[in-house]
Structure formats: C-alpha cells, structure tokens
Amino acid sequence: MASDASSRGSFLKEMAQTITELSFDHLDAPPVVVGSRNWITPAYEMEEYFFPQPDWILDAINERIITLTGHQNKTDYSVEKSINLNKQGV
C-alpha cells in the first residue's frame, strides 16, 4: 500500500494491521506500507526525497513480499532498517 501521507500513524498502517488480523492465514506475506518520510513537508526541490517514488514501491515489494527478478534495490526496506528509522523518529 502506498500513500503520500507519512506512514507513521497513518490510515494505511491501520488498514495493514486490520488486513493482517483478519486474513493472516491467507496471506503469502505481510502487508507493506510505503509512505512519505516522517519529516516536515519540504520545499518542492526536495520532494523526491520525501514523497514515495516508484523505486521505493518496487524496493519494498522486492525486499518484503516477493523477489523481483533482476531488480536491484536502491532503498533499504528491511525490517532492521525500519526499526532503526523508528528509533530515530524518521
């Protein structure tokens, strides 16, 4: 799931949680949420670093859902990286 809202505390996180709770036995992988960074919205020159980009979505799919043949991640969407970013408040 992707949105231009910050993923932390977002409706998409709530929806991912509900899907996981109701459909856990039927999922091949847990839902992944890709959202904006947890920052103040920057000037338009910095939007590509703040709002979700197509590569972010492909990287999240490749890292957390299913390996995409020939795809090289540009962004780290590992569980460890997510935990680290949450600790930093980003």
C-alpha positions as CSV (number, residue, x, y, z in Angstrom):
1,M,0.0,0.0,0.0
2,A,1.4,3.4,-0.9
3,S,0.3,6.9,0.0
4,D,1.8,10.4,0.1
5,A,0.9,10.6,3.8
6,S,3.6,9.8,6.4
7,S,3.4,6.1,7.0
8,R,3.8,6.5,10.8
9,G,0.3,6.6,12.4
10,S,-1.4,6.7,9.0
11,F,-4.7,5.2,7.9
12,L,-2.7,2.7,5.7
13,K,-0.9,1.3,8.8
14,E,-4.3,0.8,10.4
15,M,-5.6,-0.9,7.2
16,A,-2.5,-3.1,7.0
17,Q,-3.0,-4.1,10.6
18,T,-6.6,-4.9,10.0
19,I,-5.8,-7.0,6.9
20,T,-3.2,-8.9,8.9
21,E,-5.5,-9.6,11.7
22,L,-8.4,-10.7,9.6
23,S,-6.6,-12.5,6.8
24,F,-3.4,-13.8,8.4
25,D,-3.9,-17.4,7.3
26,H,-4.5,-16.4,3.7
27,L,-1.5,-14.0,3.2
28,D,1.7,-15.0,1.5
29,A,3.5,-12.1,3.1
30,P,2.5,-9.3,5.5
31,P,1.2,-6.0,4.0
32,V,3.9,-3.4,3.4
33,V,3.2,0.3,3.7
34,V,5.2,2.8,1.7
35,G,4.6,6.4,2.7
36,S,6.3,9.8,3.0
37,R,9.2,10.3,5.4
38,N,8.3,11.3,8.9
39,W,9.5,14.9,8.4
40,I,8.0,18.3,7.9
41,T,7.0,18.7,4.2
42,P,10.0,20.2,2.5
43,A,10.2,22.6,-0.4
44,Y,9.4,21.3,-3.9
45,E,13.1,20.8,-4.7
46,M,13.3,18.0,-2.0
47,E,10.0,16.3,-2.9
48,E,11.8,13.3,-4.5
49,Y,13.4,12.5,-1.1
50,F,10.2,13.0,0.9
51,F,7.3,11.6,-1.1
52,P,7.1,7.9,-2.2
53,Q,8.8,7.3,-5.5
54,P,8.2,4.3,-7.9
55,D,11.5,2.8,-6.9
56,W,10.5,2.9,-3.2
57,I,7.5,0.8,-4.0
58,L,9.4,-1.7,-6.1
59,D,12.1,-1.9,-3.5
60,A,9.6,-2.6,-0.8
61,I,8.0,-5.4,-2.9
62,N,11.4,-6.9,-3.7
63,E,12.6,-6.8,0.0
64,R,9.4,-7.7,1.9
65,I,7.0,-9.5,-0.4
66,I,8.5,-11.3,-3.4
67,T,11.9,-11.2,-5.1
68,L,11.7,-9.4,-8.4
69,T,14.0,-11.0,-10.9
70,G,16.8,-8.7,-11.9
71,H,15.7,-5.9,-9.6
72,Q,18.5,-4.1,-7.6
73,N,17.2,-2.2,-4.5
74,K,18.0,1.5,-4.2
75,T,16.3,1.8,-0.8
76,D,16.7,-0.5,2.2
77,Y,13.2,-1.8,3.2
78,S,14.5,-4.4,5.6
79,V,12.9,-4.9,9.0
80,E,16.1,-3.9,10.6
81,K,16.2,-0.6,8.7
82,S,12.5,0.1,9.6
83,I,13.2,-0.5,13.3
84,N,16.3,1.8,13.1
85,L,14.3,4.6,11.4
86,N,11.6,4.3,14.0
87,K,14.2,4.7,16.8
88,Q,15.5,7.8,15.1
89,G,12.0,9.2,14.7
90,V,12.3,9.4,10.9
